[in-house]
Amino acid sequence: MSLTVIQEPMGHATIEMTNRYAQLSPEVKRDVVQILDTLWLAWGDTRATAMGQK
């Protein structure tokens, strides 16, 4: 996956900042992905509700 895909959702102003965090251990990366998954699902639920789909 390209780091630019996660740069904006993470709120990083530069790709260098995203790259800094991409060097983390596998355990930390796993934890971050779980957090992002939770946020993504919550965002999707919010969008669906706002669009009258729930």
C-alpha positions as CSV (number, residue, x, y, z in Angstrom):
1,M,0.0,0.0,0.0
2,S,1.2,3.5,-0.8
3,L,1.9,5.7,2.2
4,T,0.1,8.5,0.5
5,V,-3.1,6.6,1.0
6,I,-2.9,6.9,4.7
7,Q,-1.2,10.3,4.9
8,E,-4.4,12.4,4.8
9,P,-6.6,10.3,7.1
10,M,-3.8,10.3,9.7
11,G,-3.6,14.1,9.4
12,H,0.1,14.2,8.4
13,A,1.1,17.4,6.6
14,T,4.1,15.7,4.9
15,I,4.8,12.2,3.6
16,E,8.0,12.3,5.7
17,M,5.9,12.3,8.9
18,T,3.9,9.3,7.6
19,N,7.1,7.5,6.7
20,R,8.5,8.1,10.2
21,Y,5.6,6.2,11.7
22,A,5.7,3.5,9.0
23,Q,9.0,2.3,10.5
24,L,7.3,1.0,13.6
25,S,7.4,-2.5,14.9
26,P,4.9,-5.1,13.6
27,E,3.1,-5.1,16.9
28,V,2.6,-1.3,16.8
29,K,1.6,-1.5,13.1
30,R,-1.0,-4.1,14.0
31,D,-2.4,-1.9,16.8
32,V,-2.6,1.1,14.5
33,V,-4.4,-0.9,11.8
34,Q,-7.0,-2.0,14.4
35,I,-7.5,1.6,15.5
36,L,-7.9,2.7,11.9
37,D,-10.3,-0.1,11.2
38,T,-12.5,1.0,14.1
39,L,-12.4,4.6,13.0
40,W,-13.2,3.6,9.4
41,L,-16.2,1.5,10.5
42,A,-17.5,4.3,12.8
43,W,-17.1,6.8,9.9
44,G,-19.0,4.5,7.6
45,D,-21.8,4.1,10.1
46,T,-22.0,7.9,10.6
47,R,-22.1,8.4,6.8
48,A,-24.7,5.8,6.3
49,T,-26.9,7.3,9.0
50,A,-26.5,10.8,7.6
51,M,-27.5,9.5,4.2
52,G,-30.6,7.8,5.7
53,Q,-29.2,4.3,4.9
54,K,-29.4,3.0,8.5
